[in-house]
């Protein structure tokens, strides 16, 4: 099989595993009476992202080939996810939080490192074949987003978002990917690689905080990372709650909330193409401000829209997500690459991921859950619009403060695309 095809299939399955539950597990948790714990599940995803990827990366560098460790991680992640789904199947709405949370935590503890391992496996295979990674990998990675969208649609059309079947499907796909990993090219290990603890966890990258503007950027990365998990955790439960309102019960958005949400991922794929133009034309500060204002609109439009006559507002919110996500993540990654010396660039990217997907996503999930809980009445009614407006206010304040204090030098604005 052609190398690029093999890597594209790997990426398709990699994100298909995630797409089965990431944006809709909140619907299931709400249905089984665990709506007040949704934030904890998303926060744990951020928490394990802080330490598991660097540890597994170190193991792949020293002892186990990356593609082999990648498969083993998927095997374990799949087994624990199947256990979660099996438990839900046996006990229905009588499931208990500790058992669900335990199985979920063990599953994502092994899944999250596979994101980085999939990249390293692909880069190694392309380089070994003498192929340009910059020119070939983006197209290969695009199939990951396609896989994510496909399983989102499958789960929604089959009504799996309402039950434990989303986890069973995810676990099954992980097991399939474990078997598929034996078809991936071999990645060499370097047993003489003697990394220190600071090397393993990328602690040397913290020296970048000596630069005032870079330090400010990393701090704001945490605050903006807070926004990333808010809609992942609460958008589909919010849309799904309209099914209890007769006026909206039969609307498309209520029947297929995950399909509606998938417009966000489609937009994300398309907006990547806009980044080179905006970065060259407006610079990192303005691009980051555009991302922050996009988050303001993303949240506000959810607050004012509905799945009936106001569904166009929901659709617009989903389309804006591509700008909010890509203009922050991709342009931020380019800024970090430009700011770090050559020998620290990999560690700097790891630090950026720690700030956003680790600390930011963890704090964001817990804070969002706390806010939603505070606006939930004794009978379970949630003042969703108020929550979305408060999220939008947070993003707006963040944008204003960022505009006032982040003033990079002209050289720092000149990011190489």
C-alpha atoms as one frame of an Amber mdcrd trajectory, in Angstrom:
protein
   0.000   0.000   0.000   1.251   3.509  -0.832   2.921   5.181   2.179   0.768
   8.307   2.078  -2.375   6.188   1.862  -1.283   4.138   4.889  -0.617   7.295
   6.893  -3.896   8.857   5.762  -5.801   5.768   6.963  -3.963   5.999  10.290
  -4.984   9.639  10.702  -8.564   8.891   9.657  -8.903   6.192  12.329  -6.946
   8.212  14.918  -9.463  11.030  14.950 -12.453   8.816  14.197 -11.829   7.252
  17.634 -12.074  10.698  19.234 -14.988  11.935  17.142 -17.348   9.268  18.455
 -17.647  10.881  21.886 -15.682  14.133  22.294 -18.487  16.495  21.315 -21.472
  14.450  22.481 -20.595  12.535  25.643 -22.102  15.431  27.608 -25.518  14.428
  26.226 -25.099  10.900  27.611 -23.832  12.096  30.990 -26.792  14.464  31.299
 -29.196  11.656  30.470 -27.809   9.353  33.202 -27.932  12.093  35.821 -24.260
  13.102  35.706 -24.700  16.466  34.009 -23.011  18.236  36.921 -19.852  16.197
  36.275 -19.419  16.902  32.546 -16.626  19.382  33.238 -14.666  16.801  35.246
 -14.485  14.445  32.257 -13.166  17.165  29.953 -10.820  18.482  32.635  -9.267
  15.038  33.064  -8.518  15.011  29.345  -6.492  18.174  29.819  -4.852  16.886
  32.994  -3.470  13.680  31.452  -2.249  15.743  28.483   0.199  17.473  30.826
   2.343  14.427  31.590   1.365  11.324  29.569   2.490  12.491  26.071   6.053
  13.421  27.156   6.434  10.174  29.117   5.275   8.046  26.174   7.413  10.100
  23.810  10.460   9.360  25.966   9.664   5.625  25.926   9.284   5.737  22.129
  12.653   7.509  21.781  14.520   5.034  23.979  12.922   1.596  24.060   9.808
   0.911  21.962   9.417   2.013  18.297   6.871   4.828  18.038   4.489   2.933
  15.744   4.542  -0.107  18.062   3.956   1.938  21.227   1.234   3.788  19.319
  -0.560   0.481  18.749  -0.175  -0.681  22.353  -1.591   2.623  23.632  -4.612
   2.221  21.365  -5.100  -1.342  22.571  -5.234  -0.225  26.206  -7.311   2.880
  25.435  -9.766   0.744  23.476 -10.071  -1.898  26.184 -10.862   0.657  28.893
 -13.321   2.465  26.598 -15.067  -0.831  25.831 -15.223  -1.494  29.567 -16.871
   1.896  30.061 -19.430   1.157  27.345 -20.069  -2.343  28.677 -20.681  -0.943
  32.164 -23.136   1.582  30.738 -24.878  -1.171  28.776 -25.301  -3.334  31.884
 -26.521  -0.666  34.287 -28.358   1.800  32.041 -29.247   4.961  33.949 -28.073
   3.404  37.243 -24.404   3.949  36.416 -22.198   5.550  39.073 -19.778   8.404
  38.527 -16.620   6.818  40.078 -16.716   3.759  37.819 -17.486   5.703  34.631
 -14.885   8.317  35.472 -12.257   5.696  36.321 -12.680   3.821  33.037 -12.721
   7.070  31.079  -9.585   8.371  32.803  -7.618   5.193  32.087  -8.770   5.224
  28.469  -7.793   8.804  27.676  -4.550   8.439  29.650  -3.455   6.078  26.879
  -5.312   7.800  24.031  -3.928  11.331  24.428  -0.273  10.272  23.861  -1.279
   8.673  20.555  -1.893  12.132  19.097   1.802  12.990  19.392   2.893   9.449
  18.525   0.846   9.548  15.323   2.695  12.721  14.299   6.139  11.319  15.127
   5.348   8.049  13.297   4.214   9.950  10.203   7.181  12.355  10.235   9.620
   9.466  10.669   8.062   7.438   7.851   7.995  10.368   5.442  11.575  11.354
   6.228  12.765   7.751   5.896  11.109   7.589   2.466  12.858  10.805   1.437
   9.573  12.723   1.205   9.010  16.348   2.190   7.099  16.393   5.494   5.960
  20.016   5.148   4.562  19.411   1.691   2.958  16.017   2.335   1.807  15.904
   5.961  -0.966  18.581   5.881  -2.929  16.593   3.293  -2.434  13.398   5.293
  -3.544  15.156   8.498  -6.670  16.453   6.766  -8.003  12.882   6.686  -7.944
  12.975  10.484 -10.503  15.772  10.516 -12.552  13.875   7.937 -12.509  10.807
  10.195 -13.614  12.931  13.148 -16.548  14.330  11.163 -17.572  10.918   9.784
 -17.897   9.311  13.221 -19.709  12.386  14.546 -22.297  11.884  11.825 -22.516
   8.119  12.349 -23.051   8.525  16.097 -25.738  11.158  15.581 -27.629   9.360
  12.799 -27.681   6.132  14.840 -28.701   8.041  18.018 -25.603   6.782  19.828
 -25.082  10.232  21.355 -27.903   9.371  23.765 -26.323   6.184  25.126 -23.154
   4.230  25.848 -22.825   2.976  22.260 -20.640   5.978  21.422 -17.995   4.566
  23.787 -18.357   1.034  22.465 -17.805   2.311  18.920 -14.777   4.321  20.036
 -13.263   1.316  21.782 -13.834  -0.897  18.754 -12.116   1.607  16.463  -9.140
   1.782  18.843  -8.773  -2.003  18.727  -8.930  -1.884  14.920  -6.242   0.812
  14.942  -4.078  -1.370  17.200  -4.242  -4.123  14.564  -3.615  -1.600  11.787
  -0.496  -0.284  13.545   1.348  -3.454  12.472   1.080  -2.188   8.881   2.844
   1.082   9.699   6.516   1.657   8.795   9.064   0.980  11.516  10.389   3.938
  13.512  13.948   3.609  14.874  14.720   4.027  18.576  17.817   5.693  19.994
  18.922   3.691  23.039  21.860   6.017  23.562  19.525   8.968  23.995  20.139
  10.139  27.554  17.539  12.750  28.285  17.248  14.372  31.674  13.941  14.882
  33.461  13.920  18.480  32.224  14.372  17.207  28.650  11.546  14.694  28.974
   8.995  17.242  30.123  10.343  20.109  28.027  11.127  22.199  31.112  13.974
  23.961  29.307  11.337  25.751  27.218  10.346  27.743  30.298  13.473  29.809
  29.679  11.383  31.527  26.988   9.557  33.324  29.798  12.615  35.562  30.082
  11.259  37.371  27.028   8.497  39.670  28.301   6.211  39.442  25.268   6.641
  35.690  24.900   5.765  35.252  28.578   2.609  37.349  28.101   1.701  35.262
  25.066   2.015  31.977  26.989  -0.095  33.327  29.870  -2.817  34.366  27.458
  -2.570  30.939  25.840  -3.812  29.485  29.122  -6.683  31.966  29.331  -7.696
  31.429  25.722  -7.268  27.676  26.100 -10.103  27.936  28.615 -12.478  28.618
  25.714 -11.540  25.469  23.804 -13.360  22.886  25.902 -16.421  24.986  26.756
 -18.323  24.245  23.565 -16.939  20.700  23.281 -18.407  19.930  26.677 -21.624
  21.933  26.710 -22.745  22.860  23.177 -24.450  19.572  22.299 -26.127  19.120
  25.739 -27.367  22.702  25.321 -28.800  22.037  21.858 -30.215  18.713  23.030
 -32.138  20.359  25.890 -34.482  21.971  23.347 -36.111  18.559  22.843 -38.104
  19.202  26.023 -39.639  22.296  24.413 -42.541  21.254  22.093 -41.869  24.156
  19.726 -38.418  22.780  18.904 -38.755  19.045  19.600 -38.997  18.046  15.922
 -36.465  20.537  14.556 -33.380  19.374  12.665 -30.997  20.769  15.278 -32.632
  18.822  18.107 -32.831  15.603  16.102 -29.220  15.832  14.925 -27.275  18.058
  17.361 -23.944  16.368  16.584 -24.389  16.753  12.817 -25.139  20.429  13.424
 -22.039  20.707  15.599 -19.896  19.015  12.942 -20.122  22.211  10.883 -17.507
  23.484  13.365 -15.030  20.827  12.254 -15.782  21.454   8.571 -15.128  25.150
   9.144 -11.930  24.313  11.017 -10.642  22.415   7.979 -11.387  25.303   5.615
 -10.110  28.150   7.808  -6.607  26.682   7.940  -6.250  27.915   4.348  -6.880
  31.523   5.444  -4.050  31.699   7.968  -1.100  32.460   5.599  -2.933  35.483
   4.140  -4.015  36.886   7.514  -0.621  36.319   9.163   1.245  38.106   6.371
  -1.307  40.918   6.133  -2.134  41.602   9.792   0.550  40.025  12.014   0.282
  37.787  15.061  -1.349  40.297  17.422  -4.249  41.135  15.120  -4.756  37.506
  14.128  -4.948  36.544  17.817  -7.428  39.378  18.425  -9.552  38.112  15.540
  -9.551  34.674  17.203 -10.625  36.142  20.553 -13.440  38.178  18.988 -14.497
  35.044  17.112 -14.852  33.279  20.489 -17.037  36.185  21.648 -19.345  35.673
  18.668 -19.190  31.883  18.989 -20.588  32.014  22.534 -22.983  34.950  22.040
 -24.643  33.406  18.971 -25.315  30.191  20.910 -26.944  32.289  23.616 -29.292
  34.139  21.260 -30.067  31.337  18.790 -32.447  28.387  18.825 -32.871  25.225
  16.684 -36.052  26.592  15.075 -36.254  29.978  13.393 -32.930  30.910  14.953
 -30.982  27.929  13.670 -29.092  30.184  11.273 -27.500  31.766  14.355 -26.348
  28.318  15.475 -24.942  27.623  12.010 -23.117  30.955  12.027 -21.657  30.103
  15.447 -20.389  26.797  14.059 -18.827  28.510  11.035 -17.084  31.069  13.251
 -15.503  28.255  15.252 -12.996  27.620  12.465 -11.643  31.161  12.857 -11.719
  30.984  16.664  -9.849  27.675  16.804  -7.406  27.872  13.888  -6.413  31.530
  14.207  -5.414  30.851  17.805  -3.881  27.377  17.578  -2.128  27.482  14.216
  -0.964  31.103  14.320   0.031  30.680  17.969   2.113  27.655  17.072   3.854
  29.645  14.335   4.560  32.514  16.760   6.068  30.088  19.276   8.227  28.531
  16.566   9.434  31.984  15.550  10.148  33.053  19.144  12.120  29.988  20.241
  15.758  29.251  19.362  16.224  26.261  17.069  17.286  23.841  19.814  14.161
  24.610  21.885  11.492  24.652  19.200  10.127  21.168  19.880  10.059  21.822
  23.618   8.433  25.199  23.003   5.646  23.560  21.007   5.176  21.124  23.873
   4.938  24.051  26.291   2.350  25.722  24.066   0.288  22.511  24.071   0.665
  22.226  27.848  -0.614  25.781  28.305  -3.593  25.378  25.968  -4.700  21.726
  25.892  -3.336  21.013  29.363  -3.769  23.860  31.842  -6.209  25.964  29.812
  -8.530  23.114  28.890  -8.470  21.726  32.447  -9.273  25.047  34.108 -11.807
  25.868  31.401 -13.716  22.612  31.829 -13.918  22.953  35.613 -14.777  26.673
  35.521 -17.445  26.163  32.854 -18.971  23.322  34.853 -19.019  25.501  37.967
 -20.773  28.300  36.078 -23.362  25.956  34.548 -24.003  24.376  37.951 -24.524
  27.813  39.519 -27.211  28.579  36.935 -28.954  25.231  37.350 -32.120  25.296
  39.459 -33.194  22.629  41.940 -35.492  21.054  39.322 -32.627  20.782  36.801
 -33.482  23.820  34.635 -30.362  25.535  33.271 -30.271  29.210  32.288 -28.236
  28.413  29.189 -28.451  31.848  27.552 -27.018  33.519  30.649 -24.138  31.038
  30.666 -23.291  31.666  27.002 -23.421  35.440  27.487 -21.048  35.166  30.447
 -18.672  33.025  28.404 -18.824  35.668  25.648 -18.113  38.418  28.190 -15.065
  36.508  29.412 -13.694  36.265  25.863 -14.385  39.969  25.246 -12.562  41.070
  28.409  -9.683  38.807  27.449  -9.494  40.420  23.998  -9.474  43.946  25.443
  -6.725  43.182  27.965  -4.683  41.356  25.310  -4.950  44.331  22.938  -3.687
  46.659  25.650  -0.703  44.730  26.999   0.543  42.477  24.161   2.832  44.634
  22.034   5.315  42.463  20.148   8.227  43.981  18.317   8.058  44.205  14.550
  10.539  41.324  14.240   8.296  39.119  16.435   5.313  39.992  14.249   7.129
  38.712  11.147   6.188  35.049  11.444   7.501  32.744   8.739   4.750  30.697
   7.059
